[in-house]
Amino acid sequence: MNSRITTWIVLAILLLGLGYGCFLVLRPFFSEIFLALVLAIVFYPVYSWLERKTGRPNLASWICTLGTGILFLVPVTILGVVISQEMKHALDAISSPESLERFDRAVQFFGAKLGWDTAKTNEFIQSRLSGLSSSLLSNALKSIQGLGSWVFSSVVTLTTMFFLFRGGRLLMDQSKHWIPLPAAMVNGLFEETRRLMFANVYGVLAVALAQGALTTVGFWMTGLPSGIFWGSLAALLSVLPFIGAGLIWIPAVIYLASIGALAKAGILLAWGLLVVSMADNVIRPIVLSESARMNTAIMFFALLGGIDAFGLVGLFAGPIVFSLAIAVAKLLKEYSTVVGLNSESESISS
């Protein structure tokens, strides 16, 4: 065997082994690294502007990193305090005598219509409500215990962002030489990655904020309590295709109808169908270009698989990975045409 080929094989095996080692080292921080990468790309135009104005890359990196941290951490902290208060009010409202009386009337109503055993149904609902309260309390305690982990993850994300701002351009230029592909193809992949990250981040956030706010308004219009809490849950659930925020306002419509507030139930139903649900169809096409959109079924599995693999960061990671895979497949098809593989396969099939 040629000595050059032998050397190439040894180096390739060594690179694969060391690459796997790097994967094991970085695996615990994939979520933090990916979130930092997304935020750095999204806010890189701001960094470039600050760098031109100040002429000091380090200062611009510090300002962008701290500004991004404040922009995200402060609202999240305030929202967490508000949601915790709303959660307490929601639990108090559910366990109040008035609510229990309304639940009892609803059970009597549906029991008479559907032939349920009202005593067993009441017992089942009370046991579920008790389990829900215990579960919420347990999760709240776990959240407090996980505060240290959240702070550590935030520090890792912000630190990674700082170095990406300061050395991102150099890292990108070097990576173009590492990847054994034509320069034009590498530039196209980088541009596609940047565009998809912009589109997915802004698309997910815009739809979540809109549907969360609109759900809160719907609860306020119909006099339902804890609107901010339920609106926040609707914002989180809005990433799910088909149903999304409906998992919040549809049960609320059923609850209003069961207690005899038919007018309010009709108002909330119309608001949910015509305003909350339609917000996704109006906002997402504005934010996402045609080429950045995916089939609904693919998007569904991309979101669920991304969340399972990366946690909440998977809301962005899943769609971006799928979109890039589709982009690479298109590049492969174009390159196959260039080198004549498609014509050869067509001649063989004929």
C-alpha positions as a printed NumPy array, in Angstrom:
array([[  0.   ,   0.   ,   0.   ],
       [  1.189,   3.518,  -0.794],
       [  2.753,   5.168,   2.268],
       [  0.726,   8.345,   1.683],
       [ -2.522,   6.375,   1.71 ],
       [ -1.413,   4.602,   4.884],
       [ -0.613,   7.929,   6.539],
       [ -3.981,   9.347,   5.469],
       [ -5.845,   6.33 ,   6.912],
       [ -3.955,   6.544,  10.226],
       [ -4.645,  10.272,  10.497],
       [ -8.318,   9.749,   9.63 ],
       [ -8.711,   7.045,  12.313],
       [ -6.873,   9.244,  14.827],
       [ -9.145,  12.166,  13.958],
       [-12.273,  10.033,  14.372],
       [-11.108,   8.824,  17.786],
       [-10.215,  12.32 ,  18.986],
       [-13.452,  13.679,  17.513],
       [-15.408,  11.157,  19.562],
       [-13.417,  12.227,  22.625],
       [-14.322,  15.866,  21.963],
       [-17.962,  14.803,  21.622],
       [-17.875,  13.146,  25.062],
       [-16.267,  16.238,  26.619],
       [-18.771,  18.679,  25.107],
       [-21.904,  16.511,  25.359],
       [-22.954,  17.812,  28.833],
       [-22.899,  21.366,  27.461],
       [-24.633,  20.881,  24.09 ],
       [-27.73 ,  22.831,  25.15 ],
       [-25.716,  25.782,  26.487],
       [-23.403,  25.833,  23.443],
       [-26.277,  25.672,  20.966],
       [-28.242,  28.411,  22.756],
       [-25.127,  30.606,  22.853],
       [-24.55 ,  29.954,  19.136],
       [-28.143,  30.894,  18.264],
       [-28.062,  34.087,  20.362],
       [-24.618,  35.071,  19.057],
       [-25.772,  34.741,  15.435],
       [-29.022,  36.603,  16.1  ],
       [-27.269,  39.501,  17.879],
       [-24.119,  39.537,  15.766],
       [-25.308,  42.545,  13.709],
       [-25.528,  44.508,  16.978],
       [-22.009,  43.416,  17.904],
       [-20.679,  44.425,  14.479],
       [-22.268,  47.881,  14.834],
       [-20.794,  48.354,  18.33 ],
       [-17.388,  47.172,  17.151],
       [-17.402,  49.758,  14.343],
       [-18.515,  52.522,  16.7  ],
       [-16.106,  51.753,  19.565],
       [-13.211,  50.189,  17.672],
       [-12.771,  47.802,  20.625],
       [-13.885,  44.179,  20.033],
       [-13.591,  43.22 ,  23.716],
       [-15.804,  46.109,  24.855],
       [-18.367,  45.357,  22.143],
       [-18.378,  41.669,  23.178],
       [-18.916,  42.555,  26.84 ],
       [-21.749,  44.972,  26.045],
       [-23.545,  42.467,  23.785],
       [-23.101,  39.583,  26.23 ],
       [-24.292,  41.504,  29.29 ],
       [-27.07 ,  43.173,  27.298],
       [-28.343,  39.823,  26.032],
       [-28.181,  38.395,  29.55 ],
       [-30.185,  41.301,  30.953],
       [-32.615,  41.197,  28.038],
       [-33.434,  37.535,  28.717],
       [-32.688,  36.885,  32.392],
       [-34.469,  39.908,  33.899],
       [-37.804,  39.343,  32.073],
       [-37.615,  35.597,  32.76 ],
       [-37.025,  36.272,  36.481],
       [-39.902,  38.765,  36.676],
       [-42.173,  36.415,  34.736],
       [-41.202,  33.564,  37.069],
       [-42.222,  35.624,  40.129],
       [-45.529,  36.635,  38.506],
       [-46.28 ,  33.063,  37.402],
       [-45.559,  31.709,  40.892],
       [-48.013,  34.229,  42.361],
       [-50.583,  33.43 ,  39.678],
       [-50.096,  29.707,  40.308],
       [-50.876,  30.229,  43.993],
       [-53.996,  32.213,  43.084],
       [-55.03 ,  29.507,  40.618],
       [-54.667,  26.784,  43.253],
       [-56.586,  28.888,  45.791],
       [-59.342,  29.502,  43.223],
       [-59.586,  25.808,  42.342],
       [-59.796,  24.744,  45.985],
       [-62.234,  27.505,  47.07 ],
       [-65.767,  26.529,  48.182],
       [-67.274,  28.45 ,  45.242],
       [-65.185,  26.516,  42.721],
       [-65.941,  23.196,  44.397],
       [-69.646,  24.034,  44.275],
       [-69.357,  24.868,  40.557],
       [-67.503,  21.609,  39.922],
       [-70.237,  19.755,  41.783],
       [-72.933,  21.423,  39.673],
       [-71.023,  20.607,  36.496],
       [-70.66 ,  16.963,  37.546],
       [-74.378,  16.774,  38.351],
       [-75.203,  18.304,  34.955],
       [-72.982,  15.983,  32.903],
       [-73.894,  13.016,  35.101],
       [-77.58 ,  13.506,  34.387],
       [-76.929,  13.842,  30.65 ],
       [-74.41 ,  10.997,  30.267],
       [-75.512,   8.625,  33.02 ],
       [-72.374,   8.917,  35.16 ],
       [-72.186,   7.881,  38.795],
       [-71.9  ,  11.376,  40.293],
       [-70.514,  10.192,  43.633],
       [-67.633,   8.3  ,  42.021],
       [-67.026,  11.135,  39.566],
       [-66.804,  13.673,  42.412],
       [-64.408,  11.444,  44.284],
       [-62.268,  11.013,  41.153],
       [-62.111,  14.777,  40.465],
       [-61.238,  15.628,  44.077],
       [-58.462,  13.034,  44.101],
       [-57.087,  14.424,  40.818],
       [-57.197,  18.008,  42.113],
       [-55.393,  16.913,  45.269],
       [-52.785,  15.129,  43.158],
       [-52.421,  18.216,  40.958],
       [-51.757,  20.444,  43.965],
       [-49.161,  18.006,  45.337],
       [-47.52 ,  17.73 ,  41.91 ],
       [-47.308,  21.514,  41.478],
       [-45.832,  21.907,  44.956],
       [-43.299,  19.141,  44.301],
       [-42.288,  20.694,  40.978],
       [-41.963,  24.105,  42.613],
       [-39.572,  22.653,  45.21 ],
       [-37.579,  20.929,  42.464],
       [-37.369,  24.235,  40.594],
       [-35.936,  25.94 ,  43.669],
       [-33.433,  23.112,  44.119],
       [-32.448,  23.397,  40.456],
       [-31.756,  27.134,  40.727],
       [-28.015,  26.51 ,  41.124],
       [-27.938,  24.409,  37.964],
       [-29.849,  27.109,  36.082],
       [-27.37 ,  29.795,  37.214],
       [-24.429,  27.6  ,  36.131],
       [-26.017,  26.968,  32.711],
       [-26.642,  30.702,  32.286],
       [-23.025,  31.514,  33.098],
       [-21.766,  28.878,  30.621],
       [-24.099,  30.225,  27.915],
       [-23.077,  33.864,  28.444],
       [-19.363,  32.983,  28.595],
       [-19.65 ,  31.028,  25.344],
       [-21.493,  33.951,  23.784],
       [-18.674,  36.344,  24.746],
       [-16.029,  34.229,  23.023],
       [-18.252,  33.701,  19.987],
       [-18.701,  37.456,  19.652],
       [-15.   ,  38.176,  20.084],
       [-13.592,  35.349,  17.976],
       [-16.568,  34.22 ,  15.909],
       [-15.366,  35.758,  12.653],
       [-11.919,  34.135,  12.955],
       [-13.474,  30.792,  13.922],
       [-15.769,  30.924,  10.884],
       [-12.878,  31.74 ,   8.532],
       [-10.781,  28.898,   9.969],
       [-13.645,  26.401,   9.79 ],
       [-13.983,  27.103,   6.06 ],
       [-10.475,  25.698,   5.607],
       [-11.174,  22.689,   7.843],
       [-14.275,  21.549,   5.938],
       [-13.248,  19.627,   2.78 ],
       [-15.85 ,  21.247,   0.538],
       [-15.698,  23.962,  -2.143],
       [-15.596,  27.481,  -0.679],
       [-18.838,  28.528,  -2.382],
       [-20.666,  25.522,  -0.928],
       [-19.354,  26.189,   2.602],
       [-20.348,  29.853,   2.36 ],
       [-23.813,  28.787,   1.199],
       [-24.207,  26.43 ,   4.174],
       [-23.1  ,  29.116,   6.633],
       [-25.523,  31.627,   5.12 ],
       [-28.333,  29.064,   5.212],
       [-27.568,  28.325,   8.891],
       [-27.64 ,  32.016,   9.776],
       [-30.907,  32.581,   7.891],
       [-32.619,  29.556,   9.458],
       [-31.567,  30.559,  12.966],
       [-32.929,  34.06 ,  12.457],
       [-36.18 ,  32.738,  11.023],
       [-36.776,  30.038,  13.646],
       [-35.86 ,  32.178,  16.66 ],
       [-38.012,  35.107,  15.574],
       [-40.803,  32.834,  14.328],
       [-41.089,  30.801,  17.55 ],
       [-40.805,  33.845,  19.834],
       [-43.246,  35.969,  17.829],
       [-45.951,  33.28 ,  17.752],
       [-45.434,  32.36 ,  21.429],
       [-45.649,  35.975,  22.623],
       [-48.691,  36.705,  20.457],
       [-50.682,  33.619,  21.448],
       [-49.712,  33.932,  25.116],
       [-50.782,  37.573,  25.232],
       [-54.008,  36.897,  23.323],
       [-54.901,  33.989,  25.624],
       [-54.351,  36.244,  28.637],
       [-56.667,  38.86 ,  27.066],
       [-59.302,  36.171,  26.418],
       [-59.205,  35.059,  30.059],
       [-59.445,  38.681,  31.19 ],
       [-62.46 ,  39.387,  28.925],
       [-64.383,  36.396,  30.283],
       [-63.468,  37.004,  33.929],
       [-61.356,  33.878,  34.382],
       [-58.673,  34.122,  37.104],
       [-54.875,  33.844,  36.769],
       [-54.772,  35.052,  33.17 ],
       [-51.003,  35.67 ,  33.153],
       [-50.303,  32.155,  34.405],
       [-52.528,  30.481,  31.808],
       [-51.272,  32.838,  29.091],
       [-47.682,  31.853,  29.892],
       [-48.591,  28.172,  29.583],
       [-50.322,  28.93 ,  26.27 ],
       [-47.137,  30.636,  25.032],
       [-45.091,  27.53 ,  25.877],
       [-47.621,  25.214,  24.244],
       [-47.937,  27.394,  21.126],
       [-44.918,  25.632,  19.612],
       [-47.009,  22.471,  19.157],
       [-48.637,  22.288,  15.717],
       [-52.406,  21.854,  15.264],
       [-53.528,  22.377,  18.875],
       [-50.896,  24.506,  20.675],
       [-52.518,  27.194,  22.829],
       [-55.861,  25.428,  22.383],
       [-54.788,  23.073,  25.173],
       [-55.374,  26.05 ,  27.48 ],
       [-58.392,  27.936,  26.122],
       [-60.491,  24.916,  25.011],
       [-60.749,  23.468,  28.58 ],
       [-61.573,  27.009,  29.758],
       [-64.476,  27.154,  27.266],
       [-65.745,  23.78 ,  28.52 ],
       [-65.459,  24.998,  32.133],
       [-67.442,  28.18 ,  31.408],
       [-70.136,  26.195,  29.599],
       [-70.365,  23.674,  32.452],
       [-71.07 ,  26.369,  35.048],
       [-73.773,  27.939,  32.882],
       [-71.782,  30.95 ,  31.609],
       [-72.747,  30.217,  28.007],
       [-72.249,  33.778,  26.747],
       [-68.721,  33.924,  28.132],
       [-68.016,  30.438,  26.784],
       [-69.138,  31.575,  23.324],
       [-66.998,  34.709,  23.507],
       [-63.893,  32.736,  24.531],
       [-64.579,  30.088,  21.868],
       [-64.849,  32.733,  19.146],
       [-61.773,  34.545,  20.475],
       [-59.755,  31.31 ,  20.529],
       [-60.779,  30.176,  17.057],
       [-60.707,  33.51 ,  15.236],
       [-57.929,  35.376,  17.046],
       [-55.609,  33.119,  19.091],
       [-55.431,  30.238,  16.608],
       [-55.262,  32.507,  13.56 ],
       [-52.308,  34.412,  15.043],
       [-50.053,  31.49 ,  14.088],
       [-51.274,  31.567,  10.486],
       [-50.765,  35.33 ,  10.247],
       [-47.496,  35.874,  12.137],
       [-45.443,  32.833,  11.123],
       [-45.646,  33.464,   7.332],
       [-44.611,  37.088,   7.945],
       [-41.537,  36.07 ,   9.957],
       [-40.569,  32.958,   7.977],
       [-39.749,  33.136,   4.307],
       [-41.17 ,  30.438,   2.037],
       [-37.85 ,  28.591,   1.859],
       [-37.524,  28.512,   5.653],
       [-40.855,  26.743,   6.229],
       [-41.211,  23.006,   6.674],
       [-43.941,  20.457,   6.287],
       [-46.188,  20.535,   9.378],
       [-45.584,  16.858,  10.207],
       [-41.804,  17.29 ,   9.926],
       [-41.984,  20.408,  12.102],
       [-44.002,  18.48 ,  14.707],
       [-41.402,  15.723,  15.071],
       [-38.541,  18.229,  14.836],
       [-39.977,  20.126,  17.822],
       [-40.729,  17.042,  19.925],
       [-37.417,  15.357,  19.105],
       [-35.506,  18.591,  19.688],
       [-37.086,  19.049,  23.125],
       [-36.342,  15.425,  24.034],
       [-32.703,  15.751,  22.934],
       [-31.831,  19.297,  24.05 ],
       [-34.581,  20.428,  26.433],
       [-36.245,  23.788,  25.741],
       [-33.336,  24.745,  23.465],
       [-34.63 ,  21.979,  21.189],
       [-37.456,  24.321,  20.172],
       [-34.815,  25.989,  18.014],
       [-32.344,  23.117,  17.569],
       [-34.817,  20.565,  16.17 ],
       [-36.198,  22.676,  13.285],
       [-32.741,  24.063,  12.448],
       [-31.155,  20.581,  12.261],
       [-33.979,  19.311,  10.036],
       [-33.811,  22.4  ,   7.829],
       [-30.045,  22.07 ,   7.42 ],
       [-30.414,  18.374,   6.581],
       [-32.871,  19.315,   3.821],
       [-30.476,  22.044,   2.609],
       [-27.541,  19.602,   2.484],
       [-29.703,  17.08 ,   0.602],
       [-30.492,  19.789,  -1.975],
       [-26.786,  20.632,  -2.282],
       [-25.982,  16.953,  -2.759],
       [-28.574,  16.71 ,  -5.529],
       [-27.182,  19.81 ,  -7.257],
       [-23.612,  18.547,  -6.942],
       [-24.644,  15.137,  -8.285],
       [-25.987,  16.897, -11.366],
       [-22.741,  18.848, -11.75 ],
       [-20.527,  15.747, -11.637],
       [-22.909,  13.786, -13.855],
       [-24.098,  11.215, -11.317],
       [-27.768,  11.907, -12.039],
       [-27.318,  11.37 , -15.798],
       [-25.418,   8.134, -15.134],
       [-28.129,   6.816, -12.815],
       [-30.822,   7.756, -15.316],
       [-29.007,   5.903, -18.11 ],
       [-28.582,   2.82 , -15.901],
       [-32.284,   2.815, -14.943],
       [-33.3  ,   3.172, -18.595]])
